[in-house]
Amino acid sequence: MYTQFRVSEDVVQTTWITWCHYLFFMLGPLPIWPSRQAVNELMPPFFRTTFPKTRVVLHMTEIRIQLPACTENSSHHKGSTTLKSLIGIAPSGSVSFVSSLYTAAVSHKDAIRESGVLNLLEPGDQVLTDESLEIKDLLDVSGVNLVSLTLSQPNRQSVQDDLTHTDSGLLKVHMRRAIGRLKECHIFDDVVPSALSGSVDQLWTVCALLTNFQEPLI
């Protein structure tokens, strides 16, 4: 089968995978986790006046990938399964952490534990989440404070106590824009073809890292 440019799909796929692996080889070793000093210097005003100790905003995001024809089990969508990755966004809006992709069977807590992000955090850091990531016990061990933007539970700082509605809206919009940049890679608009399953980790990482070469969000 040929594309509109009269190039076979096999050639397009091979070229795509080759460049994906090359970019992963070139970009993967780049240090993207900023120091505490760098985070402070680039921190936007609405972070500085609300959560000045924020080191990273953690977000568990999902993509779908096509299952092999011989596989019957699927998650959420017929013929596809869900993979998830932990993305870390610095207060400035840059991607500061990207984990491997995990299957839906792996819990959020296990994915975070295995990702290695806990080893990067320092005592006194603050971690913001935009969903119910139950990792307070994991962070407490390292002296790191968890702030949820969506939940207000005992032993968890309430956003309503510390944020105005304007600041809360700015934070959420800021995070959505940062995550949205990754999803601008339109290969994730739909189910990722099973032919790319062997390279989906590299593809995901490359797309995340390339967002750091765009103009700053702020």
Disulfide bonds with the S-S distance in Angstrom:
none
